[in-house]
Amino acid sequence: FTSCCWTEGISVHMVQMDAFCSDLSLRSAPVDLPRGVQTLDLSRNHVQNLTRETLAFHTGLRRLNLRSNEIHFIQPGLFVDMADLKVLDLSRNRLNVLALSNVSLGPLTAVETLDLSSNGLYTGMTDYFLAHSPSLEVLALNGNSITKIAQNTFSGSPRLKKIAGAFDSLSGLTNSICPKNSITLLNLSKNSVELFHSATSTDYYRLLSLDLSENKMSSFPLLPRNNRLERLDVSRNQLQSVNDTATPDEKTFFSHLRYLDMSYNQLQSLPESFFHCMRSLEVLNVSNNCIGEFSVADEGLLRTVKVINLGYNSLRSLTFGENTLRSLEKLLLRGNGLATLDSGVFRRLPSIEHLQLRQNNLQICSWGRNRQDAPGCVSFSSVPTLQILDLSDNQLRTVPADAFAGSPLKSLDLSLNPGLDMDRDSLSGLERSLVHLLLRENNISSLSMDLSSLTSLKHIDLSTNQLTTVPAWNRDSSIESLNLQNNHLVTLEYSTMLALEPSLKTLYMGSNPLSCCSNLDLLQMVQNSAVVVPDIETATCVHQEYSEPVNIEQVTQDMCLRPGGRYYAVAAVVVALVTVVTLVLLVRSLKLIHFKRISCSIFS
């Protein structure tokens, strides 16, 4: 039920028993609000002193929003009688003034969610607000200037589960995770944290997620030995090494850790010993560092890891022992400049599905015994679990026959390899599996492969090449998306495009020197069919009567019936032939008549 009531000459929006009084320039709640109000929204007003009178003596509130006021005084014990108050928003006020008076905010007997963001609070001030908050589960402290969190800061909030907030200029954290509460998420990202050390303790810490990204830490955080941390993000710091020389008593055990992000740091190496205590790790991101070597020789390490991101490092060596990384499904190695690897390195990964090798310098090994391969080439055949392979921008010279035989690829990217020479049997073995094929920006002038044999192929990108003809397809094709942008195509074979029409959904055809009248049937098919041409506004064709290219949507049959058009030329030829035939027949008729007259005169 929604209504609008007038109190003290002010229009208050009511939704059932919720009162919304924001943006009304109020200094207190309207006194004539109905009894039993559960939600009171006084945000964006001019409240300065928060007292029982300010709240019109309402004590049954469940939600109280005082965001963006000028509150600098709160009556002691104000919330004692509010046994149902669950959500309290005091963000964007001046509570730093209140904190200077050492006055407690509480007790907050029932409050579960408390927002103290943007109040100018600094070190020690939050202690007064959290001292008696037994039900508090979610705390927001964004936009303050807290530089240190003491061990007892959250001791009055034993049920606290989530802390969200930017602790500007935070230079050190000591004993910040109290084992006596239930904090499960701590977000300290985008600050100036230089050090994160927890005191040595045998207590069991309940923290599940810790975000220390975008700070200034130069060393790996030290956490309590007994923890259940599942997610740790220390990306975008200044880490130069990991602590792998600590004694067993000094080490932190991460037996529950599932996600570890150390990307965008300055790590030089990643020794195997660092992973000895990570028995549950599933995702490891160490991209954008300076790592030169990565190896896993111990089959007992990283047994549960599914994703490893080593992109944009300085890898020179990549080694996997037999029976290692048995759960690894996705390996990202983009932007390393790798030139030489053990040819069978990826065959040792029994569960690998996705290989990202873009921006390296690898070459593909040939199939068979009598082969002559470049040193350090890599084999991508007989990897029975491999489904996605990205070899774009690798300076590939050739793709030999049967290069991927025995690997059921669904997606293959060979783009950005200018001058790439593909054998006519390069894709042999992928007839029933390949769905996505990308060959863009390779300077290909013709395709020797029979793409029609790839019966599962649905998406193919041939853009930015030098093709003058379209590959032949038949009505058995499954092509749904075809990109022919930026080639040298003058004519698109209508019969081939007609064969694609039943399955084709998306066609890119811009930036080609297409002839308007030579492709009239095709252009009309595009105009009238359900095929989507995303670049249709820039797709043009050439008509000799126009100095500028014509948008394909504007081409009509009449344009090609006028002089200069294809149909006019055909009609002219037909007319000429008819005229010639008519003249020939006329001459023959005249000769026959003349012959008959001569014959009649002779016999007469």
SULHU-V396640 format. One record per pair of residues at least 24 apart in sequence whose ideal C-beta (glycine too) atoms are under 8 Angstrom apart, sorted by the first residue. I is the first residue (numbers start at 1). GAP is how many residues later the second one is. Records with the same first field share a line. If there is no record, write none. Layout:
I = GAP  GAP
//
This chain:
5 = 27  29
7 = 24  25  26
8 = 24
18 = 45
21 = 24
22 = 43
27 = 27
28 = 25  26  27  28
29 = 25  26  27  29
30 = 26
31 = 25
33 = 25
36 = 24
37 = 24
38 = 24  25  46
39 = 24  25  26
40 = 24  25
41 = 24
42 = 24  27
43 = 24  25  26  46
44 = 24  25
45 = 24
46 = 24
47 = 24
48 = 24  25
49 = 24  26
50 = 24  25  28
51 = 24  27
52 = 26
60 = 24
61 = 24
62 = 24  25
63 = 24
64 = 24  25
65 = 24
66 = 24  27
67 = 24  25  26  48
68 = 24  25
69 = 24
70 = 24
71 = 24  27
72 = 25  26
73 = 24  25
74 = 24  29  31
76 = 27  28
77 = 30
79 = 26  27  28  29  30  32
80 = 27  29
82 = 27  28
83 = 26  27
84 = 26
85 = 24  25  26
86 = 24  25  26  27
87 = 24  25  26
88 = 25  26  27
89 = 26
90 = 24  25  26  29
91 = 24  25  26  27  28  49  51
92 = 25  26  27
93 = 26
94 = 25  26
95 = 24  25  26  30  34
96 = 24  25  26  29
99 = 26  29  30
102 = 26
103 = 25
104 = 24  25  27  28
105 = 24
106 = 24  25  26  27  50
107 = 25  26  27
108 = 24  25  27  28
109 = 25  26
110 = 25
111 = 24  25
112 = 24  25  26
113 = 24  25  26
114 = 24  25  26
115 = 25
116 = 24  25  28
117 = 24  25  26  27  48
118 = 24  25  26
119 = 24  25
120 = 24  25
121 = 24  25
122 = 24  25
123 = 24  25
124 = 26
126 = 27
127 = 25  26
130 = 24  26  27
131 = 25
132 = 24
133 = 24  27
134 = 24  25
135 = 24
136 = 24
137 = 24  25  45
138 = 24  26
139 = 24  25  26
140 = 24  25
141 = 24  25  26
142 = 24
144 = 24
145 = 24
146 = 24
147 = 24
148 = 24  25  26
149 = 24  25  27
150 = 24  25  26
151 = 24  25  27  48
152 = 26
153 = 25
154 = 24  27  29
155 = 25  26
157 = 24
158 = 24
161 = 24
163 = 24
166 = 24  25
167 = 24  26
168 = 24
170 = 45
171 = 24
172 = 24  25
173 = 24  25
174 = 24  25
175 = 24
177 = 28  30  46  47
179 = 24  25  26  27  45
181 = 25
182 = 24
183 = 24
184 = 24  25
185 = 24
186 = 24  25
187 = 24
188 = 24  27
189 = 24  25  26  44
190 = 24  25
191 = 24
192 = 24
193 = 24
194 = 24
195 = 24
196 = 25  26
197 = 24  25
198 = 24  25  26
199 = 25
200 = 24  25
201 = 24  25
202 = 24
204 = 24
205 = 24
212 = 25
213 = 24  48
219 = 24
222 = 30
223 = 29
224 = 28
225 = 26  27  28
226 = 27
227 = 25  26  27  29
228 = 28
229 = 25  27  28
230 = 26  27  28  29  50
231 = 26  27  28
232 = 25  27  28  29
233 = 26  28
234 = 27  28  31
235 = 26  27  28  29  30  50
236 = 27  28  29
237 = 27  28
238 = 27  28
239 = 26  27  28
240 = 25  26  27  28
241 = 26  27  28
242 = 25  28  29  32
243 = 31
244 = 27  29  30
251 = 26
252 = 25
253 = 24
254 = 24  27
255 = 24  25
256 = 24
257 = 24
258 = 24  25
259 = 24
260 = 24  25
261 = 24
262 = 24  27
263 = 24  25  26  46
264 = 24  25
265 = 24
266 = 24
267 = 24
268 = 24
269 = 24
270 = 24
272 = 24  25  26  29
275 = 26  27
276 = 25
278 = 24
279 = 24  25
280 = 24
281 = 24
282 = 24  25
283 = 24
284 = 24  25
285 = 24
286 = 24  27
287 = 24  25  26  45
288 = 24  25
289 = 24
290 = 24
291 = 24
292 = 24  25
293 = 24  25  26
294 = 24  25
295 = 24  25  26
296 = 24  25  28  29
297 = 24  27
298 = 26
299 = 24  25  27
302 = 26
303 = 24
306 = 24
307 = 24  25
308 = 24
310 = 26
311 = 24  25  45
312 = 24
318 = 27
319 = 26
320 = 25  28  29
321 = 27
322 = 26
324 = 24
325 = 24
326 = 24  25
327 = 24
328 = 24
329 = 24  25
330 = 24  26
331 = 24  25
332 = 24
333 = 24  27
334 = 24  25  26  56
335 = 24  25
336 = 24
337 = 24
338 = 24
339 = 37
340 = 35  36
341 = 35  37
343 = 30  33  34  35  36
344 = 35
345 = 33
346 = 32  33  34  37  40
347 = 32  35  36
349 = 34
350 = 35
351 = 34
352 = 31  33  34
353 = 32  33  34  35
354 = 33  34
355 = 25  31  33  34  35
356 = 32  34
357 = 32  33  34  37
358 = 32  33  34  35  36  55
359 = 33  34  35
360 = 34
361 = 33  34
362 = 29  32  34
363 = 31  33  34  35
364 = 27  32  34  35  36  39
365 = 35  38
366 = 34  35  37
367 = 33  34  35  36  38
368 = 34
371 = 29
380 = 24  27
381 = 24  25  26  48
382 = 24  25
383 = 24
384 = 24
387 = 24  46
389 = 24
391 = 26
392 = 24  25  46
393 = 24
396 = 24
397 = 24
398 = 24  25
399 = 24  27
400 = 26
401 = 24  25  27
402 = 24  26  27
403 = 24
404 = 25  26
405 = 24
408 = 25
409 = 24  25
410 = 24  25  26
411 = 24  25
412 = 24  25  26
413 = 25
414 = 24  25  28
415 = 24  25  26  27  46
416 = 24  25  26
417 = 25
418 = 24  25
419 = 24
420 = 24
422 = 25  26  27
423 = 25
424 = 24  25  26
425 = 24
427 = 27
430 = 24
431 = 24  25
432 = 24
435 = 24
436 = 24
437 = 24
439 = 26
440 = 24  25  43
441 = 24
445 = 43
447 = 24
452 = 24  25
458 = 45
462 = 25
463 = 24  45
469 = 24
470 = 26  27
471 = 25
472 = 24
473 = 26  27
474 = 25
475 = 24  27
477 = 26
478 = 25
479 = 24  25
480 = 24  25  26
481 = 24  25  26
482 = 24  25  26
483 = 25
484 = 24  25  28
485 = 24  25  26  27  50
486 = 24  25  26
487 = 24  25
488 = 24  25
489 = 24  25
490 = 24  25  28
491 = 24  27  28
492 = 27  30
494 = 25  27  28  31
497 = 25  28
498 = 27
501 = 24  28  30
504 = 27
505 = 25  26  27
506 = 25  26  27  28
507 = 24  25  26
508 = 25  26  27
509 = 24  26  30  43
510 = 25  26  28  29  30
511 = 27
513 = 29
514 = 26  27  28  38
515 = 26  27  28
516 = 25  26  27  34  36  39  43  44
517 = 26  42  43  48  49  50
518 = 48
520 = 35  37  40  46  47
523 = 29  32
524 = 33
526 = 26
527 = 25  26
//
